[in-house]
């Protein structure tokens, strides 16, 4: 377990979340996705993928870090998209 507790109950794919995000900005999502890459210096970000869709996940105020060896793992990530 990493970060704050997850408060949402139904996870969706990254692709579905990206599609829904275009319909309604500032919405929070619970995403289930595969980790593609992790920052190898500080483990302060990870990239999650769904087919050809890729998103970099950062953590608010460097509030926590991830295991740098978690590439290939499936994770749950709760939050909002920012550009």
DSSP file (Angstrom, degrees, kcal/mol; ACC not computed):
  #  RESIDUE AA STRUCTURE BP1 BP2  ACC     N-H-->O    O-->H-N    N-H-->O    O-->H-N    TCO  KAPPA ALPHA  PHI   PSI    X-CA   Y-CA   Z-CA
    1    1 A X              0   0    0      0, 0.0     2,-0.3     0, 0.0     4,-0.1   0.000 360.0 360.0 360.0 135.2    0.0    0.0    0.0
    2    2 A X        -     0   0    0      2,-0.2    64,-0.1    62,-0.0    62,-0.1  -0.978 360.0  -5.9-134.2 145.9    1.3    3.4   -1.0
    3    3 A X  S    S-     0   0    0     -2,-0.3     3,-0.1    62,-0.2     2,-0.0  -0.176 103.8 -15.1  75.1-163.9    0.0    6.9   -0.5
    4    4 A X  S    S-     0   0    0      1,-0.1    -2,-0.2    60,-0.0     3,-0.0  -0.324  84.8 -85.1 -72.3 157.3   -3.4    8.0    0.9
    5    5 A X        -     0   0    0      1,-0.1     2,-0.4    -4,-0.1    -1,-0.1  -0.329  45.0-111.4 -61.7 144.7   -6.2    5.5    1.3
    6    6 A X        -     0   0    0      1,-0.1    -1,-0.1    -3,-0.1    24,-0.0  -0.651  31.8-176.5 -77.5 131.0   -8.3    5.0   -1.8
    7    7 A X        +     0   0    0     -2,-0.4     2,-0.2    -3,-0.0    -1,-0.1   0.544  56.7  81.6-107.4 -11.1  -11.8    6.3   -1.3
    8    8 A X        -     0   0    0      1,-0.1     3,-0.1    21,-0.1    21,-0.0  -0.603  59.4-158.5 -94.5 158.7  -13.4    5.3   -4.6
    9    9 A X        +     0   0    0     -2,-0.2     2,-0.6     1,-0.2    -1,-0.1   0.695  68.1  62.7-112.4 -22.0  -14.8    1.8   -5.2
   10   10 A X        -     0   0    0      2,-0.0    20,-0.4    21,-0.0     2,-0.2  -0.905  64.8-157.7-116.3 111.8  -15.0    1.2   -8.9
   11   11 A X        -     0   0    0     -2,-0.6     2,-0.3    -3,-0.1    20,-0.2  -0.586   8.8-168.5 -84.4 146.1  -11.8    1.3  -11.0
   12   12 A X  E     -a   31   0A   0     18,-2.5    20,-2.3    -2,-0.2     2,-0.0  -0.828  30.1 -89.6-124.7 167.7  -11.8    1.9  -14.7
   13   13 A X  E  >  -a   32   0A   0     -2,-0.3     4,-2.3    18,-0.2     5,-0.2  -0.317  34.0-114.8 -73.1 160.1   -9.2    1.6  -17.4
   14   14 A X  H  > S+     0   0    0     18,-0.5     4,-2.7     1,-0.2     5,-0.2   0.917 117.1  53.5 -59.8 -44.3   -6.8    4.4  -18.3
   15   15 A X  H  > S+     0   0    0      1,-0.2     4,-1.9     2,-0.2    -1,-0.2   0.906 109.6  47.3 -58.7 -43.1   -8.3    4.6  -21.7
   16   16 A X  H  > S+     0   0    0      2,-0.2     4,-2.5     1,-0.2    -1,-0.2   0.902 111.7  50.7 -65.5 -41.1  -11.8    5.0  -20.3
   17   17 A X  H  X S+     0   0    0     -4,-2.3     4,-2.3     2,-0.2    -2,-0.2   0.909 109.3  50.8 -64.2 -42.3  -10.7    7.6  -17.8
   18   18 A X  H  X S+     0   0    0     -4,-2.7     4,-1.0     2,-0.2    -1,-0.2   0.903 111.6  48.4 -61.6 -40.5   -9.0    9.7  -20.6
   19   19 A X  H >X S+     0   0    0     -4,-1.9     4,-0.7    -5,-0.2     3,-0.6   0.930 113.4  45.9 -64.8 -45.9  -12.2    9.5  -22.7
   20   20 A X  H >X S+     0   0    0     -4,-2.5     4,-1.7     1,-0.2     3,-0.7   0.825 104.4  63.5 -67.3 -31.0  -14.4   10.5  -19.7
   21   21 A X  H 3< S+     0   0    0     -4,-2.3    -1,-0.2     1,-0.3    -2,-0.2   0.815  97.8  55.5 -65.1 -29.8  -12.0   13.3  -18.8
   22   22 A X  H << S+     0   0    0     -4,-1.0    -1,-0.3    -3,-0.6     3,-0.2   0.761 109.4  48.3 -72.3 -23.4  -12.7   15.1  -22.1
   23   23 A X  H << S+     0   0    0     -3,-0.7     2,-0.4    -4,-0.7    -2,-0.2   0.822 126.5  19.3 -83.3 -33.9  -16.4   15.0  -21.3
   24   24 A X  S >< S-     0   0    0     -4,-1.7     3,-0.6     3,-0.0    -1,-0.3  -0.867  76.1-150.4-144.6 103.4  -16.0   16.4  -17.8
   25   25 A X  T 3  S+     0   0    0     -2,-0.4     3,-0.1     1,-0.2    -3,-0.1  -0.290  77.8  29.0 -70.5 158.0  -12.9   18.3  -16.6
   26   26 A X  T 3  S+     0   0    0     55,-0.3     2,-0.3     1,-0.2    -1,-0.2   0.761  84.5 143.8  64.5  28.9  -11.8   18.3  -13.0
   27   27 A X    <   -     0   0    0     -3,-0.6    54,-0.5    -6,-0.1     2,-0.3  -0.774  46.8-130.1 -97.5 143.7  -13.3   14.8  -12.3
   28   28 A X  E     - B   0  80A   0     -2,-0.3     2,-0.3    52,-0.1    52,-0.2  -0.726  27.1-169.6 -93.1 143.7  -11.5   12.3  -10.0
   29   29 A X  E     - B   0  79A   0     50,-2.8    50,-2.2    -2,-0.3     2,-0.6  -0.925  25.3-142.3-130.7 153.5  -11.0    8.8  -11.2
   30   30 A X  E     - B   0  78A   0    -20,-0.4   -18,-2.5    -2,-0.3     2,-0.4  -0.981  33.8-169.7-111.1 115.0   -9.9    5.4   -9.8
   31   31 A X  E     -aB  12  77A   0     46,-3.0    46,-2.5    -2,-0.6     2,-0.6  -0.874  20.4-157.2-114.0 136.2   -7.8    3.8  -12.6
   32   32 A X  E     +aB  13  76A   0    -20,-2.3   -18,-0.5    -2,-0.4     2,-0.3  -0.963  37.4 144.9-106.9 122.6   -6.4    0.3  -12.8
   33   33 A X  E     - B   0  75A   0     42,-2.0    42,-3.0    -2,-0.6     2,-0.4  -0.972  49.3 -99.6-154.5 163.8   -3.4    0.3  -15.1
   34   34 A X  E     -CB  49  74A   0     15,-1.3    15,-2.5    -2,-0.3     2,-0.5  -0.714  36.4-121.9 -89.5 137.8    0.0   -1.3  -15.8
   35   35 A X  E     +C   48   0A   0     38,-3.2    37,-3.1    -2,-0.4    13,-0.3  -0.684  30.6 175.8 -80.2 125.5    3.1    0.5  -14.7
   36   36 A X  E     +     0   0A   0     11,-3.5     2,-0.3    -2,-0.5    -1,-0.2   0.861  64.4   3.1 -94.6 -48.0    5.4    1.1  -17.7
   37   37 A X  E     -C   47   0A   0     10,-1.1    10,-2.9    34,-0.1    -1,-0.4  -0.962  56.4-160.9-140.5 155.1    8.2    3.1  -16.1
   38   38 A X  E     -C   46   0A   0     -2,-0.3     8,-0.2     8,-0.2     2,-0.1  -0.996  39.1 -97.5-134.7 140.5    9.2    4.5  -12.6
   39   39 A X        -     0   0    0      6,-2.2     4,-0.4    -2,-0.3    27,-0.1  -0.383  32.5-160.4 -53.7 123.0   11.6    7.3  -11.8
   40   40 A X  S    S+     0   0    0      2,-0.1    -1,-0.2    -2,-0.1    28,-0.1   0.561  81.4  54.6 -89.5  -8.4   14.9    5.5  -11.0
   41   41 A X  S    S-     0   0    0     27,-0.0    -1,-0.1     0, 0.0    27,-0.1   0.930 134.9  -7.2 -85.8 -54.6   16.4    8.4   -9.1
   42   42 A X  S    S-     0   0    0      3,-0.0    -2,-0.1    26,-0.0    24,-0.1   0.486  81.9-124.5-120.6  -8.7   13.8    9.2   -6.4
   43   43 A X        +     0   0    0     -4,-0.4    23,-2.4    22,-0.1    -3,-0.1   0.870  65.4 140.6  60.3  37.6   10.8    7.0   -7.4
   44   44 A X        +     0   0    0     21,-0.2    15,-0.7    14,-0.0     2,-0.3   0.403  60.9  22.0 -96.0   0.9    8.8   10.2   -7.4
   45   45 A X  E     - D   0  58A   0     13,-0.2    -6,-2.2    -6,-0.1     2,-0.3  -0.975  59.8-161.7-154.3 164.3    6.7    9.4  -10.5
   46   46 A X  E     -CD  38  57A   0     11,-1.9    11,-4.0    -2,-0.3     2,-0.5  -0.980  16.4-133.9-143.7 154.7    5.5    6.5  -12.6
   47   47 A X  E     -CD  37  56A   0    -10,-2.9   -11,-3.5    -2,-0.3   -10,-1.1  -0.947  20.5-162.2-108.8 130.5    4.1    6.1  -16.1
   48   48 A X  E     -CD  35  55A   0      7,-2.7     7,-2.3    -2,-0.5     2,-0.3  -0.853   8.1-159.5-111.1 150.4    1.0    4.0  -16.5
   49   49 A X  E     -CD  34  54A   0    -15,-2.5   -15,-1.3    -2,-0.3     5,-0.2  -0.910  24.1-179.4-132.9 155.1   -0.2    2.5  -19.8
   50   50 A X  E >  S- D   0  53A   0      3,-2.4     3,-2.1    -2,-0.3     2,-0.3  -0.748  73.7 -58.4-149.0  96.6   -3.2    1.1  -21.5
   51   51 A X  T 3  S-     0   0    0      1,-0.3    -1,-0.1    -2,-0.2     0, 0.0  -0.511 123.5 -13.4  63.7-122.2   -2.5    0.1  -25.1
   52   52 A X  T 3  S+     0   0    0     -2,-0.3     2,-0.4    -3,-0.1    -1,-0.3   0.391 117.5  99.4 -92.0   3.2   -1.1    3.2  -26.8
   53   53 A X  E <   +D   50   0A   0     -3,-2.1    -3,-2.4     2,-0.0     2,-0.4  -0.769  49.7 177.1 -91.5 133.1   -2.3    5.5  -24.0
   54   54 A X  E     -D   49   0A   0     -2,-0.4     2,-0.4    -5,-0.2    -5,-0.2  -1.000   7.4-178.3-139.7 137.3    0.3    6.6  -21.5
   55   55 A X  E     -D   48   0A   0     -7,-2.3    -7,-2.7    -2,-0.4     2,-0.5  -0.998  23.1-133.8-135.9 137.6    0.1    9.0  -18.5
   56   56 A X  E     -D   47   0A   0     -2,-0.4     2,-0.6    -9,-0.2    -9,-0.3  -0.810  21.9-153.0 -89.4 129.1    2.8   10.1  -16.1
   57   57 A X  E     -D   46   0A   0    -11,-4.0   -11,-1.9    -2,-0.5     2,-0.3  -0.908  14.9-178.9-105.7 122.2    1.6   10.0  -12.5
   58   58 A X  E     -D   45   0A   0     -2,-0.6     2,-0.5   -13,-0.2   -13,-0.2  -0.767  24.7-119.7-114.8 166.5    3.1   12.4  -10.0
   59   59 A X    >   -     0   0    0    -15,-0.7     3,-2.2    -2,-0.3     4,-0.2  -0.923  32.1-101.3-118.9 126.7    2.3   12.6   -6.3
   60   60 A X  G >  S-     0   0    0     -2,-0.5     3,-2.0     1,-0.3     4,-0.1  -0.103  99.9 -13.4 -48.2 124.5    0.9   15.7   -4.6
   61   61 A X  G 3  S-     0   0    0      1,-0.3    -1,-0.3     2,-0.1    -3,-0.0   0.776 116.7 -73.5  53.7  31.9    3.6   17.6   -2.8
   62   62 A X  G <  S+     0   0    0     -3,-2.2    -1,-0.3     1,-0.1    -2,-0.2   0.880  83.1 162.8  50.1  39.3    6.0   14.6   -3.1
   63   63 A X    <   -     0   0    0     -3,-2.0     2,-0.3    -4,-0.2    -1,-0.1   0.689  59.9  -6.0 -66.1 -20.8    3.8   13.1   -0.4
   64   64 A X        -     0   0    0    -20,-0.1     2,-0.3    -5,-0.1    -5,-0.1  -0.970  63.5-135.3-162.4 172.5    5.0    9.6   -1.1
   65   65 A X        -     0   0    0     -2,-0.3     2,-0.2    -3,-0.0   -21,-0.2  -0.870  17.2-128.3-132.2 163.0    7.2    7.6   -3.4
   66   66 A X        -     0   0    0    -23,-2.4     2,-0.4    -2,-0.3   -21,-0.1  -0.703  35.4 -89.0-111.7 164.6    6.8    4.2   -5.3
   67   67 A X    >   -     0   0    0     -2,-0.2     3,-1.8     1,-0.2   -24,-0.1  -0.602  31.8-142.7 -70.4 122.5    9.0    1.2   -5.4
   68   68 A X  T 3  S+     0   0    0     -2,-0.4     3,-0.3     1,-0.3   -30,-0.2   0.613  98.0  59.4 -65.7  -9.2   11.4    1.7   -8.4
   69   69 A X  T 3  S+     0   0    0      1,-0.2    -1,-0.3     3,-0.0    -2,-0.1   0.200  74.8  98.4-100.4  15.0   11.1   -2.0   -9.2
   70   70 A X    X   +     0   0    0     -3,-1.8     3,-2.3     2,-0.1   -35,-0.3   0.354  44.5 133.4 -90.4   8.8    7.4   -2.0   -9.8
   71   71 A X  T 3  S+     0   0    0     -3,-0.3   -35,-0.2     1,-0.3     3,-0.1  -0.338  72.9  26.2 -55.4 135.8    7.5   -1.7  -13.6
   72   72 A X  T 3  S+     0   0    0    -37,-3.1    -1,-0.3     1,-0.4     2,-0.1   0.217  96.0 121.6  91.8 -14.0    5.1   -4.3  -15.1
   73   73 A X    <   -     0   0    0     -3,-2.3   -38,-3.2   -39,-0.1     2,-0.5  -0.430  64.3-122.6 -78.0 155.0    2.9   -4.3  -12.0
   74   74 A X  E     -B   34   0A   0    -40,-0.2     2,-0.3    -2,-0.1   -40,-0.2  -0.865  37.4-177.1 -96.7 133.5   -0.8   -3.4  -12.1
   75   75 A X  E     -B   33   0A   0    -42,-3.0   -42,-2.0    -2,-0.5     2,-0.5  -0.841  28.2-130.0-127.6 161.5   -1.7   -0.5   -9.8
   76   76 A X  E     -B   32   0A   0     -2,-0.3     2,-0.4   -44,-0.2   -44,-0.2  -0.966  28.3-175.7-106.6 130.3   -4.8    1.4   -8.7
   77   77 A X  E     -B   31   0A   0    -46,-2.5   -46,-3.0    -2,-0.5     2,-0.5  -0.995   7.2-165.3-130.4 127.1   -4.3    5.2   -8.9
   78   78 A X  E     +B   30   0A   0     -2,-0.4     2,-0.3   -48,-0.2   -48,-0.2  -0.941  41.0  78.1-112.5 130.4   -6.9    7.7   -7.7
   79   79 A X  E     -B   29   0A   0    -50,-2.2   -50,-2.8    -2,-0.5     2,-0.3  -0.991  68.0 -68.7 167.5-165.1   -6.7   11.3   -8.7
   80   80 A X  E     -B   28   0A   0     -2,-0.3     2,-0.3   -52,-0.2   -52,-0.1  -0.832  39.8-112.3-117.8 153.6   -7.3   14.0  -11.3
   81   81 A X        -     0   0    0    -54,-0.5     2,-0.3    -2,-0.3   -55,-0.3  -0.672  34.2-178.7 -82.7 139.0   -5.7   14.7  -14.6
   82   82 A X              0   0    0     -2,-0.3     0, 0.0     1,-0.1     0, 0.0  -0.977 360.0 360.0-132.9 149.8   -3.7   17.9  -15.0
   83   83 A X              0   0    0     -2,-0.3    -1,-0.1     0, 0.0    -2,-0.0   0.413 360.0 360.0-118.3 360.0   -1.9   19.2  -18.0
